[in-house]
Amino acid sequence: MKQQTIVIKLGTSVLTGGSKKLDRSKIVELVRQCHLLHQQGHKIIVVTSGAIAAGREELNYPDLPKTVASKQLLASVGQGKLIQLWEQLFSIYNIFIGQMLLTRADLEDRERFLNAQDALKAMLENQIIPVINENDAVATAEIKVGDNDNLSALAAILAQADKLILLTDQEGLFTADPRKDPSAKLITEIETIDTTLKSMAGDSVSGLGTGGMGTKLQAAEIAGKAGIEVVIAAGSRANVIVDIANNIAVGSRFIAKKTPLEHRKHWLFGAPPAGTIILDDGAVNAILHQGRSILPKGIVGVVSDFSRGEVVDICDQKKVSIARGVSRYNSDALRQIAGHHSQDIAQLIGYEYGPVAVHRDDMIVK
């Protein structure tokens, strides 16, 4: 079997077995499966939830106010206990792990993205299993990914993974909520994530984690566009990780796009748009049908303030998003050069970073 890079996301409900504390017996079974694949030469990455649950357990379930600071407190206590547990269990099989704590800020900035990617690559090349979690103890709302489903998709892009396995307390995606509708059927294979499919996704009901089926669909969509196969399955199923790695039909499988985006564009998925560039019809046509870059001449509006190098949404005059890209100029400069020819840029603003506002190589067309 071809050696693969596999990202395994483990939700809090999987790690606790639905209880209030981490279930060591369940976690060691997941570690055993990771060991089997690791032994076969696969590169394994674990994205783990459970820091807050571990913190609550360590502090004997304190009665804390429902504030961000309380969650950060629990995460800061629990993260140490969580990584210690992973280290202890993987050491049973003489496997070293490396901790990576990430925020969206680490993934939306090109240089920090590449630094994280280099660290991840170095660990995998040295047979070390990266254990990734969001840095909840310091992350603010502005820099949080917000849930480990989406974080795992971004980690899969970082690692140029072949598969992303999202383990949860459900068998997969159903046509309706199986806890309420006994006629609900498991959807075993998905080619396209559309509005109908999204409407089938419910929220987390365990009260233990932040991600429901909706965030798993978001993760599947992000990873799928980058050419990564995604499987949602029950973490309690016997041998679930090994079976998925061996292409045995388990849970809900999302088929990856056959023509994934170029690698240098993958990092754009990690970045929320800082603003919007609005184009005239001619520029929209040039992007959608001629593979062109955005010239100042085609810009008719700039929304919000952003810096050079930030990711922006690219819309038509009806405010429909057609692409996403990295702006070569800040918002103030774009407002000044909008509607003008490229050769006039230096005269208008006193400097220039080239003739295009957003280069085709730094753009994802939707």
C-alpha positions in Angstrom: 0.0 0.0 0.0 1.2 3.5 -0.8 2.6 5.4 2.1 0.4 8.3 3.1 0.4 11.4 5.2 -2.7 11.1 7.4 -4.2 13.8 9.7 -6.4 12.4 12.4 -8.6 14.9 14.3 -9.9 13.6 17.6 -12.9 15.5 19.1 -13.5 15.9 22.8 -16.4 13.5 22.7 -14.1 10.8 21.3 -11.4 11.4 23.9 -13.8 11.4 26.8 -16.2 8.7 25.5 -19.0 11.1 26.4 -17.9 11.4 30.1 -16.6 14.5 31.9 -13.0 13.4 31.8 -10.4 11.9 29.3 -10.9 8.2 28.9 -7.4 6.7 28.9 -8.5 3.3 27.7 -10.1 4.8 24.6 -7.2 7.0 23.9 -4.6 4.3 24.2 -6.6 2.3 21.6 -6.4 5.2 19.2 -2.7 5.4 19.9 -2.3 1.7 19.1 -3.9 2.3 15.7 -1.6 5.2 15.0 1.3 3.1 15.9 0.3 0.4 13.4 0.2 2.9 10.6 3.4 4.6 11.8 5.1 1.2 11.7 4.1 0.7 8.1 5.8 4.0 7.1 2.8 6.3 7.0 3.2 9.8 8.3 0.7 10.5 11.1 -0.4 13.8 12.5 -2.8 14.1 15.4 -5.0 17.1 15.9 -6.3 16.8 19.5 -9.1 18.5 21.3 -9.6 18.0 25.1 -7.4 20.7 26.7 -10.3 22.3 28.5 -11.8 19.0 29.5 -8.4 18.0 30.9 -8.1 21.3 32.8 -11.5 20.8 34.4 -10.5 17.3 35.5 -7.2 18.4 36.8 -8.8 21.2 38.9 -11.6 18.9 40.1 -14.4 20.5 38.0 -14.3 24.1 39.5 -17.3 26.4 39.4 -16.0 29.1 37.2 -17.7 32.1 35.5 -18.6 31.5 31.9 -16.0 33.8 30.5 -13.2 33.6 27.9 -10.7 34.0 30.7 -12.1 30.9 32.4 -11.7 28.9 29.3 -8.2 30.1 28.8 -7.4 29.2 32.4 -8.7 25.7 31.9 -6.9 25.3 28.6 -3.6 26.5 30.0 -3.8 24.0 32.9 -5.2 21.2 30.7 -2.9 21.6 27.7 0.1 20.4 29.8 -1.8 17.4 31.1 -3.1 16.6 27.6 0.3 16.6 25.9 1.7 14.7 28.8 -0.9 12.0 28.3 -0.2 11.8 24.6 3.5 11.5 25.3 3.0 8.7 27.9 0.8 6.7 25.6 2.9 7.0 22.5 6.0 6.1 24.5 4.5 2.7 25.0 5.4 2.1 21.4 8.7 4.1 21.5 7.2 6.9 19.4 8.2 10.5 20.0 5.7 13.3 19.7 6.1 17.0 19.1 3.6 19.6 20.3 2.4 22.3 17.9 0.1 25.0 19.3 -1.4 27.1 16.5 -3.7 30.1 16.0 -5.2 31.5 12.8 -2.5 34.2 12.9 0.1 31.4 12.3 -1.7 30.2 9.2 -2.9 33.4 7.6 0.5 35.0 7.4 2.6 33.7 4.5 5.9 33.7 6.4 4.5 32.1 9.6 2.6 29.5 7.5 5.9 28.5 5.9 7.7 28.4 9.3 5.0 26.1 10.7 5.1 23.9 7.5 8.9 23.6 7.9 8.5 22.5 11.5 5.9 20.0 10.6 8.0 18.6 7.8 11.0 18.2 10.0 9.1 16.2 12.6 7.6 13.9 10.0 10.9 13.3 8.3 12.3 12.3 11.7 9.4 9.9 12.5 8.0 12.2 15.2 4.3 12.4 15.4 3.1 16.1 15.6 0.3 16.6 18.1 -1.5 19.8 17.2 -4.0 21.9 19.1 -5.2 25.5 19.0 -3.4 27.8 21.4 -6.5 28.5 23.4 -4.6 29.9 26.4 -3.5 33.0 24.4 -5.8 33.1 21.3 -8.2 36.0 21.0 -11.4 35.9 18.9 -9.6 37.7 16.1 -6.9 35.0 15.7 -8.8 31.9 16.7 -9.6 29.2 14.1 -12.5 28.5 16.5 -12.8 24.8 16.3 -10.4 21.9 15.7 -12.3 20.6 12.7 -11.2 23.6 10.6 -7.8 23.6 12.3 -7.3 20.0 11.2 -8.1 20.9 7.6 -5.6 23.7 7.7 -3.1 21.3 9.3 -3.7 18.8 6.5 -2.9 21.6 4.0 0.2 22.5 5.9 1.3 18.8 5.7 0.2 18.3 2.1 -1.7 15.3 3.5 -3.4 12.5 1.5 -6.2 12.0 4.0 -8.0 13.8 6.8 -9.9 11.7 9.3 -12.4 13.5 11.5 -13.4 11.2 14.3 -16.5 12.0 16.3 -19.3 10.4 18.3 -21.4 9.9 15.1 -20.9 7.3 12.4 -20.8 10.0 9.8 -23.1 12.4 8.0 -26.8 11.3 7.9 -29.7 12.5 5.8 -31.3 13.7 9.1 -30.3 13.7 12.8 -30.3 10.0 13.7 -30.8 10.9 17.4 -34.2 12.3 16.4 -35.2 10.6 13.2 -34.9 6.7 13.2 -35.3 6.7 9.3 -32.1 8.8 8.9 -29.6 7.1 6.6 -25.8 7.4 6.5 -24.4 9.2 3.5 -21.4 7.0 2.6 -19.9 9.0 -0.3 -20.1 12.7 -1.1 -18.7 14.4 -4.2 -20.1 17.9 -3.7 -20.9 19.9 -0.6 -23.9 22.0 -1.4 -26.6 23.9 0.5 -28.8 20.9 0.8 -26.0 18.9 2.4 -25.1 21.7 4.8 -28.7 21.9 5.9 -28.4 18.2 7.0 -25.6 19.1 9.5 -26.6 19.6 13.1 -24.8 21.1 16.0 -22.7 19.5 18.8 -25.0 18.2 21.5 -22.4 16.6 23.9 -21.7 20.0 25.5 -18.0 19.0 25.6 -16.7 20.4 22.3 -17.1 23.4 20.1 -17.6 21.6 16.8 -20.8 20.0 15.4 -21.3 18.4 12.0 -21.5 21.8 10.4 -17.8 22.5 11.2 -16.9 19.1 9.9 -18.5 20.0 6.5 -16.5 23.2 6.5 -13.3 21.3 7.1 -14.2 18.8 4.4 -14.8 21.6 1.9 -11.5 23.3 2.7 -9.5 20.1 2.6 -11.3 18.8 -0.5 -10.5 21.9 -2.5 -6.8 21.3 -1.7 -7.0 17.7 -3.1 -7.3 16.0 0.3 -9.7 13.1 0.9 -11.8 13.5 4.1 -13.6 10.8 6.1 -16.0 11.5 9.0 -16.4 8.4 11.2 -17.1 7.2 14.7 -14.0 7.2 16.9 -15.5 4.3 18.9 -15.6 2.0 15.9 -13.1 -0.9 16.2 -10.0 -0.3 14.1 -11.5 2.8 12.5 -8.2 4.6 11.8 -6.5 1.6 10.2 -9.5 0.7 8.1 -9.8 4.2 6.7 -6.1 4.2 5.9 -6.6 0.9 4.0 -9.5 2.4 2.0 -12.1 0.2 3.7 -15.6 1.9 3.5 -16.2 3.5 6.8 -18.4 6.5 7.7 -18.9 9.3 5.2 -16.2 9.8 2.6 -15.7 13.1 0.8 -14.0 12.7 -2.5 -11.2 15.2 -3.1 -11.1 17.5 -6.1 -9.3 15.8 -8.9 -7.4 19.0 -9.8 -6.3 20.5 -6.5 -5.1 24.0 -6.2 -1.5 24.7 -6.7 0.4 24.2 -3.5 1.6 27.8 -3.2 -2.1 28.9 -3.1 -3.2 26.5 -0.3 -2.3 28.8 2.5 -4.9 31.3 1.3 -7.6 29.0 2.7 -6.3 29.7 6.2 -6.7 33.5 5.9 -10.0 35.3 6.5 -10.4 38.2 4.0 -9.2 41.5 5.5 -11.3 43.5 3.0 -12.9 43.5 -0.4 -12.0 44.7 -3.9 -14.9 45.3 -6.3 -14.4 44.9 -10.0 -16.1 46.1 -13.2 -17.6 43.6 -15.6 -14.5 43.6 -17.9 -12.2 42.7 -15.0 -14.5 40.0 -13.8 -14.6 38.5 -17.2 -10.8 38.7 -17.5 -10.4 36.8 -14.2 -13.1 34.1 -14.8 -12.5 33.4 -18.4 -9.0 34.6 -19.4 -6.9 33.7 -16.4 -5.8 37.3 -15.9 -4.5 39.3 -12.9 -6.3 42.3 -11.5 -5.2 45.7 -12.8 -6.1 49.0 -11.1 -8.1 50.0 -14.2 -10.8 47.3 -13.4 -11.3 48.3 -9.7 -14.4 50.2 -9.0 -14.5 50.0 -5.2 -12.4 49.0 -2.1 -14.1 48.0 1.2 -12.5 48.1 4.6 -8.9 49.0 5.5 -6.1 46.4 4.9 -2.4 46.2 4.4 -0.3 45.2 1.5 0.1 41.4 1.5 -3.3 40.7 3.2 -5.9 38.4 1.7 -8.9 40.1 0.2 -12.2 39.0 -1.2 -12.7 39.8 -4.9 -16.3 40.6 -5.9 -18.3 41.8 -8.9 -20.5 44.9 -8.7 -23.4 42.8 -7.3 -21.0 42.0 -4.3 -20.9 38.3 -5.4 -17.5 36.9 -4.4 -15.7 35.4 -7.4 -12.2 35.0 -6.0 -9.8 35.5 -3.2 -6.3 36.8 -3.4 -3.3 38.7 -1.9 -3.3 42.4 -2.5 -0.1 44.0 -3.7 -1.2 47.4 -2.4 -2.8 48.6 0.8 -6.4 49.8 0.8 -5.6 53.5 0.7 -3.3 53.1 -2.3 -5.9 51.0 -4.1 -8.5 53.7 -3.6 -6.2 56.2 -5.2 -5.2 54.1 -8.2 -8.6 52.5 -8.8 -9.8 53.1 -12.4 -6.4 54.3 -13.6 -3.9 52.7 -15.9 -1.0 50.8 -14.4 1.6 53.2 -15.8 0.1 56.0 -13.6 0.6 54.2 -10.3 3.9 55.9 -9.3 2.6 59.3 -10.2 -0.6 58.8 -8.2 0.8 57.5 -5.0 4.6 58.2 -5.2 5.7 54.6 -5.5 4.7 51.3 -7.1 4.9 47.6 -6.4 4.3 46.5 -10.0 1.4 47.0 -12.5 -1.1 44.6 -10.9 -3.3 45.0 -7.8 -3.6 41.2 -7.3 -1.5 38.8 -9.3 -3.0 35.7 -10.8 -0.4 33.5 -9.0 -1.7 34.8 -5.7 -5.4 34.3 -6.4 -7.9 31.5 -5.9 -10.9 31.7 -8.3 -14.1 30.2 -6.8 
